[in-house]
């Protein structure tokens, strides 16, 4: 059974204020899709949202990069049993 793992400075405050949740699949994305995800992350941060995301690479990483670049708090949610398969957060 997999358990959830929260990582990042907002792990204890993930439900405070405005939180946008961005989860994507572990499927390679195109460069255009990653650019769009990063733009979405920036827009959410500019609108005052913190970001909770799936904690892995691809679209989730791009959205987190965009949000963090605007100073938003980013929290990663991963499955402990999947770190070897999907990579560390």
RODO-727591 format. One record per atom (N, C-alpha, C, O): z, x, y; atom name; residue number from 0; residue in three letters. Coordinates in steps of 0.001 Angstrom, whole numbers. Example, Ala and Ser with C-alpha at 12.3 -4.5 7.8 and 13.67 -1.06 7.14 Angstrom:
rec z: 7800	x: 13190	y: -5690	name: N	resi: 0	resn: ALA;
rec z: 7800	x: 12300	y: -4500	name: CA	resi: 0	resn: ALA;
rec z: 7800	x: 13200	y: -3300	name: C	resi: 0	resn: ALA;
rec z: 8465	x: 14236	y: -3319	name: O	resi: 0	resn: ALA;
rec z: 7080	x: 12850	y: -2250	name: N	resi: 1	resn: SER;
rec z: 7140	x: 13670	y: -1060	name: CA	resi: 1	resn: SER;
rec z: 7870	x: 12900	y: 30	name: C	resi: 1	resn: SER;
rec z: 8039	x: 13409	y: 1138	name: O	resi: 1	resn: SER;
This chain:
rec z: 0	x: 842	y: -1187	name: N	resi: 0	resn: UNK;
rec z: 0	x: 0	y: 0	name: CA	resi: 0	resn: UNK;
rec z: 0	x: 879	y: 1239	name: C	resi: 0	resn: UNK;
rec z: 761	x: 1843	y: 1317	name: O	resi: 0	resn: UNK;
rec z: -834	x: 558	y: 2192	name: N	resi: 1	resn: UNK;
rec z: -896	x: 1305	y: 3438	name: CA	resi: 1	resn: UNK;
rec z: 105	x: 745	y: 4428	name: C	resi: 1	resn: UNK;
rec z: 358	x: -459	y: 4466	name: O	resi: 1	resn: UNK;
rec z: 672	x: 1635	y: 5228	name: N	resi: 2	resn: UNK;
rec z: 1607	x: 1230	y: 6269	name: CA	resi: 2	resn: UNK;
rec z: 1013	x: 1597	y: 7619	name: C	resi: 2	resn: UNK;
rec z: 236	x: 2547	y: 7713	name: O	resi: 2	resn: UNK;
rec z: 1363	x: 867	y: 8653	name: N	resi: 3	resn: UNK;
rec z: 878	x: 1176	y: 9995	name: CA	resi: 3	resn: UNK;
rec z: 1626	x: 2360	y: 10562	name: C	resi: 3	resn: UNK;
rec z: 2804	x: 2563	y: 10270	name: O	resi: 3	resn: UNK;
rec z: 947	x: 3127	y: 11364	name: N	resi: 4	resn: UNK;
rec z: 1524	x: 4290	y: 12025	name: CA	resi: 4	resn: UNK;
rec z: 1108	x: 4242	y: 13487	name: C	resi: 4	resn: UNK;
rec z: -88	x: 4266	y: 13780	name: O	resi: 4	resn: UNK;
rec z: 2055	x: 4175	y: 14409	name: N	resi: 5	resn: UNK;
rec z: 1758	x: 4188	y: 15837	name: CA	resi: 5	resn: UNK;
rec z: 1961	x: 5598	y: 16361	name: C	resi: 5	resn: UNK;
rec z: 2976	x: 6228	y: 16065	name: O	resi: 5	resn: UNK;
rec z: 1009	x: 6104	y: 17136	name: N	resi: 6	resn: UNK;
rec z: 1125	x: 7435	y: 17718	name: CA	resi: 6	resn: UNK;
rec z: 804	x: 7347	y: 19201	name: C	resi: 6	resn: UNK;
rec z: -20	x: 6535	y: 19622	name: O	resi: 6	resn: UNK;
rec z: 1450	x: 8174	y: 19976	name: N	resi: 7	resn: UNK;
rec z: 1175	x: 8208	y: 21408	name: CA	resi: 7	resn: UNK;
rec z: 2398	x: 7812	y: 22202	name: C	resi: 7	resn: UNK;
rec z: 3345	x: 7248	y: 21654	name: O	resi: 7	resn: UNK;
rec z: 2381	x: 8103	y: 23487	name: N	resi: 8	resn: UNK;
rec z: 3549	x: 7871	y: 24322	name: CA	resi: 8	resn: UNK;
rec z: 3932	x: 6408	y: 24470	name: C	resi: 8	resn: UNK;
rec z: 5066	x: 6107	y: 24840	name: O	resi: 8	resn: UNK;
rec z: 3018	x: 5499	y: 24192	name: N	resi: 9	resn: UNK;
rec z: 3312	x: 4079	y: 24380	name: CA	resi: 9	resn: UNK;
rec z: 3750	x: 3390	y: 23104	name: C	resi: 9	resn: UNK;
rec z: 3894	x: 2167	y: 23089	name: O	resi: 9	resn: UNK;
rec z: 3967	x: 4139	y: 22032	name: N	resi: 10	resn: UNK;
rec z: 4284	x: 3513	y: 20747	name: CA	resi: 10	resn: UNK;
rec z: 5469	x: 2556	y: 20849	name: C	resi: 10	resn: UNK;
rec z: 5465	x: 1500	y: 20217	name: O	resi: 10	resn: UNK;
rec z: 6474	x: 2909	y: 21631	name: N	resi: 11	resn: UNK;
rec z: 7635	x: 2044	y: 21774	name: CA	resi: 11	resn: UNK;
rec z: 7438	x: 906	y: 22750	name: C	resi: 11	resn: UNK;
rec z: 8248	x: -20	y: 22788	name: O	resi: 11	resn: UNK;
rec z: 6359	x: 955	y: 23554	name: N	resi: 12	resn: UNK;
rec z: 6124	x: -49	y: 24584	name: CA	resi: 12	resn: UNK;
rec z: 4788	x: -748	y: 24388	name: C	resi: 12	resn: UNK;
rec z: 4244	x: -1301	y: 25344	name: O	resi: 12	resn: UNK;
rec z: 4252	x: -739	y: 23193	name: N	resi: 13	resn: UNK;
rec z: 2892	x: -1229	y: 22955	name: CA	resi: 13	resn: UNK;
rec z: 2699	x: -2686	y: 23344	name: C	resi: 13	resn: UNK;
rec z: 1566	x: -3106	y: 23578	name: O	resi: 13	resn: UNK;
rec z: 3758	x: -3461	y: 23420	name: N	resi: 14	resn: UNK;
rec z: 3590	x: -4883	y: 23742	name: CA	resi: 14	resn: UNK;
rec z: 3988	x: -5228	y: 25174	name: C	resi: 14	resn: UNK;
rec z: 3991	x: -6402	y: 25544	name: O	resi: 14	resn: UNK;
rec z: 4321	x: -4232	y: 25978	name: N	resi: 15	resn: UNK;
rec z: 4683	x: -4499	y: 27368	name: CA	resi: 15	resn: UNK;
rec z: 3434	x: -4580	y: 28231	name: C	resi: 15	resn: UNK;
rec z: 2456	x: -3875	y: 27984	name: O	resi: 15	resn: UNK;
rec z: 3468	x: -5420	y: 29220	name: N	resi: 16	resn: UNK;
rec z: 2368	x: -5482	y: 30176	name: CA	resi: 16	resn: UNK;
rec z: 1071	x: -5956	y: 29557	name: C	resi: 16	resn: UNK;
rec z: 1070	x: -6746	y: 28613	name: O	resi: 16	resn: UNK;
rec z: -21	x: -5471	y: 30090	name: N	resi: 17	resn: UNK;
rec z: -1344	x: -5851	y: 29628	name: CA	resi: 17	resn: UNK;
rec z: -1855	x: -4820	y: 28632	name: C	resi: 17	resn: UNK;
rec z: -1959	x: -3638	y: 28960	name: O	resi: 17	resn: UNK;
rec z: -2168	x: -5248	y: 27443	name: N	resi: 18	resn: UNK;
rec z: -2673	x: -4329	y: 26416	name: CA	resi: 18	resn: UNK;
rec z: -3981	x: -4863	y: 25860	name: C	resi: 18	resn: UNK;
rec z: -4048	x: -5997	y: 25386	name: O	resi: 18	resn: UNK;
rec z: -5014	x: -4043	y: 25921	name: N	resi: 19	resn: UNK;
rec z: -6295	x: -4366	y: 25290	name: CA	resi: 19	resn: UNK;
rec z: -6308	x: -3690	y: 23928	name: C	resi: 19	resn: UNK;
rec z: -5846	x: -2558	y: 23789	name: O	resi: 19	resn: UNK;
rec z: -6829	x: -4371	y: 22936	name: N	resi: 20	resn: UNK;
rec z: -6886	x: -3827	y: 21578	name: CA	resi: 20	resn: UNK;
rec z: -8344	x: -3570	y: 21231	name: C	resi: 20	resn: UNK;
rec z: -9181	x: -4468	y: 21331	name: O	resi: 20	resn: UNK;
rec z: -8644	x: -2347	y: 20825	name: N	resi: 21	resn: UNK;
rec z: -10017	x: -1945	y: 20512	name: CA	resi: 21	resn: UNK;
rec z: -10031	x: -1297	y: 19130	name: C	resi: 21	resn: UNK;
rec z: -9575	x: -166	y: 18963	name: O	resi: 21	resn: UNK;
rec z: -10549	x: -2010	y: 18156	name: N	resi: 22	resn: UNK;
rec z: -10690	x: -1473	y: 16807	name: CA	resi: 22	resn: UNK;
rec z: -12161	x: -1509	y: 16431	name: C	resi: 22	resn: UNK;
rec z: -12855	x: -2487	y: 16709	name: O	resi: 22	resn: UNK;
rec z: -12627	x: -468	y: 15813	name: N	resi: 23	resn: UNK;
rec z: -14003	x: -404	y: 15338	name: CA	resi: 23	resn: UNK;
rec z: -13992	x: 48	y: 13891	name: C	resi: 23	resn: UNK;
rec z: -12943	x: 396	y: 13349	name: O	resi: 23	resn: UNK;
rec z: -15130	x: 44	y: 13284	name: N	resi: 24	resn: UNK;
rec z: -15232	x: 509	y: 11906	name: CA	resi: 24	resn: UNK;
rec z: -15355	x: 2018	y: 11843	name: C	resi: 24	resn: UNK;
rec z: -15660	x: 2672	y: 12840	name: O	resi: 24	resn: UNK;
rec z: -15119	x: 2553	y: 10682	name: N	resi: 25	resn: UNK;
rec z: -15272	x: 3989	y: 10480	name: CA	resi: 25	resn: UNK;
rec z: -16715	x: 4229	y: 10009	name: C	resi: 25	resn: UNK;
rec z: -16968	x: 4677	y: 8890	name: O	resi: 25	resn: UNK;
rec z: -17633	x: 3913	y: 10905	name: N	resi: 26	resn: UNK;
rec z: -19064	x: 4063	y: 10656	name: CA	resi: 26	resn: UNK;
rec z: -19622	x: 4852	y: 11836	name: C	resi: 26	resn: UNK;
rec z: -19304	x: 4541	y: 12983	name: O	resi: 26	resn: UNK;
rec z: -20441	x: 5860	y: 11580	name: N	resi: 27	resn: UNK;
rec z: -20980	x: 6630	y: 12702	name: CA	resi: 27	resn: UNK;
rec z: -21697	x: 5730	y: 13711	name: C	resi: 27	resn: UNK;
rec z: -22463	x: 4839	y: 13344	name: O	resi: 27	resn: UNK;
rec z: -21427	x: 5986	y: 14970	name: N	resi: 28	resn: UNK;
rec z: -22039	x: 5212	y: 16059	name: CA	resi: 28	resn: UNK;
rec z: -23093	x: 6077	y: 16731	name: C	resi: 28	resn: UNK;
rec z: -23066	x: 7304	y: 16632	name: O	resi: 28	resn: UNK;
rec z: -24008	x: 5432	y: 17405	name: N	resi: 29	resn: UNK;
rec z: -25027	x: 6174	y: 18155	name: CA	resi: 29	resn: UNK;
rec z: -24385	x: 6716	y: 19437	name: C	resi: 29	resn: UNK;
rec z: -23313	x: 6272	y: 19848	name: O	resi: 29	resn: UNK;
rec z: -25060	x: 7672	y: 20050	name: N	resi: 30	resn: UNK;
rec z: -24576	x: 8227	y: 21320	name: CA	resi: 30	resn: UNK;
rec z: -24498	x: 7135	y: 22378	name: C	resi: 30	resn: UNK;
rec z: -23574	x: 7123	y: 23192	name: O	resi: 30	resn: UNK;
rec z: -25458	x: 6222	y: 22372	name: N	resi: 31	resn: UNK;
rec z: -25468	x: 5119	y: 23345	name: CA	resi: 31	resn: UNK;
rec z: -24260	x: 4196	y: 23127	name: C	resi: 31	resn: UNK;
rec z: -23645	x: 3749	y: 24095	name: O	resi: 31	resn: UNK;
rec z: -23921	x: 3908	y: 21873	name: N	resi: 32	resn: UNK;
rec z: -22759	x: 3060	y: 21575	name: CA	resi: 32	resn: UNK;
rec z: -21467	x: 3749	y: 21991	name: C	resi: 32	resn: UNK;
rec z: -20563	x: 3099	y: 22515	name: O	resi: 32	resn: UNK;
rec z: -21370	x: 5060	y: 21765	name: N	resi: 33	resn: UNK;
rec z: -20154	x: 5788	y: 22172	name: CA	resi: 33	resn: UNK;
rec z: -20020	x: 5805	y: 23694	name: C	resi: 33	resn: UNK;
rec z: -18916	x: 5674	y: 24222	name: O	resi: 33	resn: UNK;
rec z: -21133	x: 5966	y: 24395	name: N	resi: 34	resn: UNK;
rec z: -21101	x: 5937	y: 25858	name: CA	resi: 34	resn: UNK;
rec z: -20611	x: 4576	y: 26348	name: C	resi: 34	resn: UNK;
rec z: -19785	x: 4502	y: 27258	name: O	resi: 34	resn: UNK;
rec z: -21113	x: 3515	y: 25753	name: N	resi: 35	resn: UNK;
rec z: -20691	x: 2167	y: 26128	name: CA	resi: 35	resn: UNK;
rec z: -19199	x: 1963	y: 25845	name: C	resi: 35	resn: UNK;
rec z: -18491	x: 1386	y: 26670	name: O	resi: 35	resn: UNK;
rec z: -18716	x: 2429	y: 24694	name: N	resi: 36	resn: UNK;
rec z: -17292	x: 2300	y: 24361	name: CA	resi: 36	resn: UNK;
rec z: -16431	x: 3047	y: 25372	name: C	resi: 36	resn: UNK;
rec z: -15375	x: 2553	y: 25769	name: O	resi: 36	resn: UNK;
rec z: -16869	x: 4230	y: 25792	name: N	resi: 37	resn: UNK;
rec z: -16106	x: 4989	y: 26786	name: CA	resi: 37	resn: UNK;
rec z: -16088	x: 4249	y: 28123	name: C	resi: 37	resn: UNK;
rec z: -15062	x: 4221	y: 28802	name: O	resi: 37	resn: UNK;
rec z: -17214	x: 3653	y: 28503	name: N	resi: 38	resn: UNK;
rec z: -17272	x: 2862	y: 29734	name: CA	resi: 38	resn: UNK;
rec z: -16345	x: 1653	y: 29650	name: C	resi: 38	resn: UNK;
rec z: -15699	x: 1299	y: 30636	name: O	resi: 38	resn: UNK;
rec z: -16277	x: 1023	y: 28491	name: N	resi: 39	resn: UNK;
rec z: -15375	x: -117	y: 28294	name: CA	resi: 39	resn: UNK;
rec z: -13927	x: 337	y: 28439	name: C	resi: 39	resn: UNK;
rec z: -13124	x: -348	y: 29073	name: O	resi: 39	resn: UNK;
rec z: -13587	x: 1480	y: 27861	name: N	resi: 40	resn: UNK;
rec z: -12233	x: 2024	y: 27996	name: CA	resi: 40	resn: UNK;
rec z: -11871	x: 2281	y: 29450	name: C	resi: 40	resn: UNK;
rec z: -10762	x: 1967	y: 29885	name: O	resi: 40	resn: UNK;
rec z: -12805	x: 2852	y: 30202	name: N	resi: 41	resn: UNK;
rec z: -12564	x: 3092	y: 31636	name: CA	resi: 41	resn: UNK;
rec z: -12367	x: 1780	y: 32388	name: C	resi: 41	resn: UNK;
rec z: -11459	x: 1661	y: 33211	name: O	resi: 41	resn: UNK;
rec z: -13223	x: 791	y: 32104	name: N	resi: 42	resn: UNK;
rec z: -13122	x: -496	y: 32798	name: CA	resi: 42	resn: UNK;
rec z: -11796	x: -1187	y: 32492	name: C	resi: 42	resn: UNK;
rec z: -11189	x: -1774	y: 33388	name: O	resi: 42	resn: UNK;
rec z: -11340	x: -1126	y: 31244	name: N	resi: 43	resn: UNK;
rec z: -10057	x: -1745	y: 30892	name: CA	resi: 43	resn: UNK;
rec z: -8918	x: -1073	y: 31654	name: C	resi: 43	resn: UNK;
rec z: -8019	x: -1745	y: 32160	name: O	resi: 43	resn: UNK;
rec z: -8961	x: 249	y: 31733	name: N	resi: 44	resn: UNK;
rec z: -7906	x: 974	y: 32451	name: CA	resi: 44	resn: UNK;
rec z: -7927	x: 626	y: 33935	name: C	resi: 44	resn: UNK;
rec z: -6878	x: 422	y: 34546	name: O	resi: 44	resn: UNK;
rec z: -9116	x: 559	y: 34507	name: N	resi: 45	resn: UNK;
rec z: -9229	x: 228	y: 35927	name: CA	resi: 45	resn: UNK;
rec z: -8737	x: -1187	y: 36220	name: C	resi: 45	resn: UNK;
rec z: -8313	x: -1482	y: 37337	name: O	resi: 45	resn: UNK;
rec z: -8794	x: -2056	y: 35216	name: N	resi: 46	resn: UNK;
rec z: -8312	x: -3428	y: 35373	name: CA	resi: 46	resn: UNK;
rec z: -6812	x: -3535	y: 35113	name: C	resi: 46	resn: UNK;
rec z: -6245	x: -4626	y: 35174	name: O	resi: 46	resn: UNK;
rec z: -6168	x: -2399	y: 34824	name: N	resi: 47	resn: UNK;
rec z: -4722	x: -2390	y: 34645	name: CA	resi: 47	resn: UNK;
rec z: -4236	x: -2506	y: 33220	name: C	resi: 47	resn: UNK;
rec z: -3041	x: -2698	y: 32996	name: O	resi: 47	resn: UNK;
rec z: -5120	x: -2396	y: 32254	name: N	resi: 48	resn: UNK;
rec z: -4730	x: -2508	y: 30846	name: CA	resi: 48	resn: UNK;
rec z: -4378	x: -1151	y: 30262	name: C	resi: 48	resn: UNK;
rec z: -4969	x: -133	y: 30623	name: O	resi: 48	resn: UNK;
rec z: -3413	x: -1147	y: 29359	name: N	resi: 49	resn: UNK;
rec z: -3229	x: 0	y: 28485	name: CA	resi: 49	resn: UNK;
rec z: -4076	x: -280	y: 27246	name: C	resi: 49	resn: UNK;
rec z: -4511	x: -1416	y: 27053	name: O	resi: 49	resn: UNK;
rec z: -4319	x: 716	y: 26408	name: N	resi: 50	resn: UNK;
rec z: -5223	x: 550	y: 25278	name: CA	resi: 50	resn: UNK;
rec z: -4513	x: 842	y: 23965	name: C	resi: 50	resn: UNK;
rec z: -3821	x: 1851	y: 23828	name: O	resi: 50	resn: UNK;
rec z: -4690	x: -44	y: 23013	name: N	resi: 51	resn: UNK;
rec z: -4255	x: 190	y: 21640	name: CA	resi: 51	resn: UNK;
rec z: -5530	x: 238	y: 20811	name: C	resi: 51	resn: UNK;
rec z: -6342	x: -686	y: 20848	name: O	resi: 51	resn: UNK;
rec z: -5699	x: 1330	y: 20059	name: N	resi: 52	resn: UNK;
rec z: -6942	x: 1484	y: 19311	name: CA	resi: 52	resn: UNK;
rec z: -6668	x: 1967	y: 17900	name: C	resi: 52	resn: UNK;
rec z: -5536	x: 2297	y: 17548	name: O	resi: 52	resn: UNK;
rec z: -7711	x: 2002	y: 17107	name: N	resi: 53	resn: UNK;
rec z: -7594	x: 2338	y: 15694	name: CA	resi: 53	resn: UNK;
rec z: -7267	x: 3779	y: 15379	name: C	resi: 53	resn: UNK;
rec z: -7018	x: 4095	y: 14215	name: O	resi: 53	resn: UNK;
rec z: -7253	x: 4660	y: 16346	name: N	resi: 54	resn: UNK;
rec z: -6762	x: 6014	y: 16144	name: CA	resi: 54	resn: UNK;
rec z: -7685	x: 6971	y: 15425	name: C	resi: 54	resn: UNK;
rec z: -7259	x: 8063	y: 15049	name: O	resi: 54	resn: UNK;
rec z: -8917	x: 6602	y: 15224	name: N	resi: 55	resn: UNK;
rec z: -9840	x: 7501	y: 14543	name: CA	resi: 55	resn: UNK;
rec z: -11013	x: 7812	y: 15459	name: C	resi: 55	resn: UNK;
rec z: -11007	x: 7452	y: 16636	name: O	resi: 55	resn: UNK;
rec z: -12018	x: 8483	y: 14910	name: N	resi: 56	resn: UNK;
rec z: -13136	x: 8952	y: 15727	name: CA	resi: 56	resn: UNK;
rec z: -14160	x: 7849	y: 15989	name: C	resi: 56	resn: UNK;
rec z: -13951	x: 6690	y: 15631	name: O	resi: 56	resn: UNK;
rec z: -15247	x: 8225	y: 16608	name: N	resi: 57	resn: UNK;
rec z: -16312	x: 7269	y: 16892	name: CA	resi: 57	resn: UNK;
rec z: -16001	x: 6388	y: 18080	name: C	resi: 57	resn: UNK;
rec z: -15540	x: 6866	y: 19117	name: O	resi: 57	resn: UNK;
rec z: -16254	x: 5093	y: 17927	name: N	resi: 58	resn: UNK;
rec z: -16092	x: 4152	y: 19039	name: CA	resi: 58	resn: UNK;
rec z: -14653	x: 4060	y: 19518	name: C	resi: 58	resn: UNK;
rec z: -14404	x: 3962	y: 20719	name: O	resi: 58	resn: UNK;
rec z: -13706	x: 4091	y: 18592	name: N	resi: 59	resn: UNK;
rec z: -12293	x: 3996	y: 18990	name: CA	resi: 59	resn: UNK;
rec z: -11884	x: 5206	y: 19822	name: C	resi: 59	resn: UNK;
rec z: -11188	x: 5068	y: 20828	name: O	resi: 59	resn: UNK;
rec z: -12320	x: 6397	y: 19398	name: N	resi: 60	resn: UNK;
rec z: -12017	x: 7615	y: 20145	name: CA	resi: 60	resn: UNK;
rec z: -12671	x: 7578	y: 21528	name: C	resi: 60	resn: UNK;
rec z: -12058	x: 7978	y: 22518	name: O	resi: 60	resn: UNK;
rec z: -13900	x: 7103	y: 21594	name: N	resi: 61	resn: UNK;
rec z: -14608	x: 7038	y: 22868	name: CA	resi: 61	resn: UNK;
rec z: -13910	x: 6079	y: 23834	name: C	resi: 61	resn: UNK;
rec z: -13749	x: 6402	y: 25011	name: O	resi: 61	resn: UNK;
rec z: -13500	x: 4919	y: 23358	name: N	resi: 62	resn: UNK;
rec z: -12779	x: 3971	y: 24214	name: CA	resi: 62	resn: UNK;
rec z: -11470	x: 4581	y: 24700	name: C	resi: 62	resn: UNK;
rec z: -11103	x: 4425	y: 25865	name: O	resi: 62	resn: UNK;
rec z: -10771	x: 5273	y: 23813	name: N	resi: 63	resn: UNK;
rec z: -9511	x: 5913	y: 24185	name: CA	resi: 63	resn: UNK;
rec z: -9739	x: 7004	y: 25231	name: C	resi: 63	resn: UNK;
rec z: -8959	x: 7136	y: 26174	name: O	resi: 63	resn: UNK;
rec z: -10791	x: 7772	y: 25066	name: N	resi: 64	resn: UNK;
rec z: -11123	x: 8830	y: 26020	name: CA	resi: 64	resn: UNK;
rec z: -11383	x: 8236	y: 27404	name: C	resi: 64	resn: UNK;
rec z: -10915	x: 8769	y: 28410	name: O	resi: 64	resn: UNK;
rec z: -12124	x: 7141	y: 27452	name: N	resi: 65	resn: UNK;
rec z: -12402	x: 6492	y: 28731	name: CA	resi: 65	resn: UNK;
rec z: -11144	x: 5962	y: 29392	name: C	resi: 65	resn: UNK;
rec z: -10948	x: 6145	y: 30594	name: O	resi: 65	resn: UNK;
rec z: -10292	x: 5307	y: 28619	name: N	resi: 66	resn: UNK;
rec z: -9047	x: 4747	y: 29168	name: CA	resi: 66	resn: UNK;
rec z: -8097	x: 5855	y: 29624	name: C	resi: 66	resn: UNK;
rec z: -7527	x: 5786	y: 30713	name: O	resi: 66	resn: UNK;
rec z: -7933	x: 6873	y: 28782	name: N	resi: 67	resn: UNK;
rec z: -7024	x: 7973	y: 29126	name: CA	resi: 67	resn: UNK;
rec z: -7511	x: 8720	y: 30360	name: C	resi: 67	resn: UNK;
rec z: -6709	x: 9175	y: 31175	name: O	resi: 67	resn: UNK;
rec z: -8829	x: 8845	y: 30495	name: N	resi: 68	resn: UNK;
rec z: -9391	x: 9520	y: 31658	name: CA	resi: 68	resn: UNK;
rec z: -9072	x: 8815	y: 32970	name: C	resi: 68	resn: UNK;
rec z: -9130	x: 9428	y: 34036	name: O	resi: 68	resn: UNK;
rec z: -8737	x: 7531	y: 32897	name: N	resi: 69	resn: UNK;
rec z: -8361	x: 6753	y: 34080	name: CA	resi: 69	resn: UNK;
rec z: -6849	x: 6626	y: 34209	name: C	resi: 69	resn: UNK;
rec z: -6353	x: 5897	y: 35068	name: O	resi: 69	resn: UNK;
rec z: -6114	x: 7338	y: 33349	name: N	resi: 70	resn: UNK;
rec z: -4652	x: 7342	y: 33437	name: CA	resi: 70	resn: UNK;
rec z: -3956	x: 6237	y: 32666	name: C	resi: 70	resn: UNK;
rec z: -2745	x: 6062	y: 32800	name: O	resi: 70	resn: UNK;
rec z: -4700	x: 5483	y: 31858	name: N	resi: 71	resn: UNK;
rec z: -4074	x: 4410	y: 31078	name: CA	resi: 71	resn: UNK;
rec z: -3277	x: 5002	y: 29921	name: C	resi: 71	resn: UNK;
rec z: -3607	x: 6072	y: 29408	name: O	resi: 71	resn: UNK;
rec z: -2249	x: 4312	y: 29525	name: N	resi: 72	resn: UNK;
rec z: -1499	x: 4687	y: 28344	name: CA	resi: 72	resn: UNK;
rec z: -2297	x: 4260	y: 27125	name: C	resi: 72	resn: UNK;
rec z: -2769	x: 3126	y: 27052	name: O	resi: 72	resn: UNK;
rec z: -2448	x: 5176	y: 26159	name: N	resi: 73	resn: UNK;
rec z: -3233	x: 4918	y: 24957	name: CA	resi: 73	resn: UNK;
rec z: -2326	x: 5051	y: 23738	name: C	resi: 73	resn: UNK;
rec z: -1606	x: 6039	y: 23598	name: O	resi: 73	resn: UNK;
rec z: -2364	x: 4057	y: 22861	name: N	resi: 74	resn: UNK;
rec z: -1584	x: 4067	y: 21628	name: CA	resi: 74	resn: UNK;
rec z: -2547	x: 3992	y: 20453	name: C	resi: 74	resn: UNK;
rec z: -3427	x: 3132	y: 20412	name: O	resi: 74	resn: UNK;
rec z: -2374	x: 4893	y: 19504	name: N	resi: 75	resn: UNK;
rec z: -3209	x: 4907	y: 18295	name: CA	resi: 75	resn: UNK;
rec z: -2475	x: 4225	y: 17150	name: C	resi: 75	resn: UNK;
rec z: -1295	x: 4491	y: 16923	name: O	resi: 75	resn: UNK;
rec z: -3160	x: 3355	y: 16434	name: N	resi: 76	resn: UNK;
rec z: -2603	x: 2670	y: 15264	name: CA	resi: 76	resn: UNK;
rec z: -3439	x: 3111	y: 14064	name: C	resi: 76	resn: UNK;
rec z: -4638	x: 2838	y: 14002	name: O	resi: 76	resn: UNK;
rec z: -2809	x: 3787	y: 13125	name: N	resi: 77	resn: UNK;
rec z: -3537	x: 4275	y: 11955	name: CA	resi: 77	resn: UNK;
rec z: -2857	x: 3823	y: 10674	name: C	resi: 77	resn: UNK;
rec z: -1738	x: 3312	y: 10695	name: O	resi: 77	resn: UNK;
rec z: -3536	x: 4015	y: 9584	name: N	resi: 78	resn: UNK;
rec z: -2968	x: 3733	y: 8267	name: CA	resi: 78	resn: UNK;
rec z: -2551	x: 5051	y: 7633	name: C	resi: 78	resn: UNK;
rec z: -3381	x: 5940	y: 7441	name: O	resi: 78	resn: UNK;
rec z: -1281	x: 5182	y: 7310	name: N	resi: 79	resn: UNK;
rec z: -753	x: 6432	y: 6782	name: CA	resi: 79	resn: UNK;
rec z: -1542	x: 6885	y: 5559	name: C	resi: 79	resn: UNK;
rec z: -1827	x: 8076	y: 5435	name: O	resi: 79	resn: UNK;
rec z: -1895	x: 6002	y: 4673	name: N	resi: 80	resn: UNK;
rec z: -2593	x: 6366	y: 3450	name: CA	resi: 80	resn: UNK;
rec z: -4048	x: 6757	y: 3642	name: C	resi: 80	resn: UNK;
rec z: -4706	x: 7134	y: 2672	name: O	resi: 80	resn: UNK;
rec z: -4574	x: 6680	y: 4860	name: N	resi: 81	resn: UNK;
rec z: -5982	x: 6971	y: 5105	name: CA	resi: 81	resn: UNK;
rec z: -6218	x: 8272	y: 5878	name: C	resi: 81	resn: UNK;
rec z: -7374	x: 8600	y: 6143	name: O	resi: 81	resn: UNK;
rec z: -5184	x: 9025	y: 6250	name: N	resi: 82	resn: UNK;
rec z: -5369	x: 10228	y: 7055	name: CA	resi: 82	resn: UNK;
rec z: -6277	x: 11238	y: 6373	name: C	resi: 82	resn: UNK;
rec z: -7122	x: 11841	y: 7035	name: O	resi: 82	resn: UNK;
rec z: -6129	x: 11441	y: 5068	name: N	resi: 83	resn: UNK;
rec z: -6978	x: 12406	y: 4375	name: CA	resi: 83	resn: UNK;
rec z: -8437	x: 11964	y: 4375	name: C	resi: 83	resn: UNK;
rec z: -9338	x: 12791	y: 4519	name: O	resi: 83	resn: UNK;
rec z: -8668	x: 10682	y: 4215	name: N	resi: 84	resn: UNK;
rec z: -10013	x: 10138	y: 4138	name: CA	resi: 84	resn: UNK;
rec z: -10684	x: 10013	y: 5507	name: C	resi: 84	resn: UNK;
rec z: -11867	x: 10330	y: 5637	name: O	resi: 84	resn: UNK;
rec z: -9954	x: 9559	y: 6528	name: N	resi: 85	resn: UNK;
rec z: -10538	x: 9251	y: 7819	name: CA	resi: 85	resn: UNK;
rec z: -10186	x: 10266	y: 8901	name: C	resi: 85	resn: UNK;
rec z: -10738	x: 10198	y: 9999	name: O	resi: 85	resn: UNK;
rec z: -9293	x: 11195	y: 8623	name: N	resi: 86	resn: UNK;
rec z: -8907	x: 12220	y: 9601	name: CA	resi: 86	resn: UNK;
rec z: -7636	x: 11856	y: 10332	name: C	resi: 86	resn: UNK;
rec z: -7216	x: 10700	y: 10377	name: O	resi: 86	resn: UNK;
rec z: -7040	x: 12886	y: 10904	name: N	resi: 87	resn: UNK;
rec z: -5817	x: 12703	y: 11686	name: CA	resi: 87	resn: UNK;
rec z: -6138	x: 12015	y: 12997	name: C	resi: 87	resn: UNK;
rec z: -7287	x: 12004	y: 13439	name: O	resi: 87	resn: UNK;
rec z: -5107	x: 11434	y: 13625	name: N	resi: 88	resn: UNK;
rec z: -5288	x: 10751	y: 14901	name: CA	resi: 88	resn: UNK;
rec z: -5460	x: 11739	y: 16018	name: C	resi: 88	resn: UNK;
rec z: -5625	x: 11344	y: 17172	name: O	resi: 88	resn: UNK;
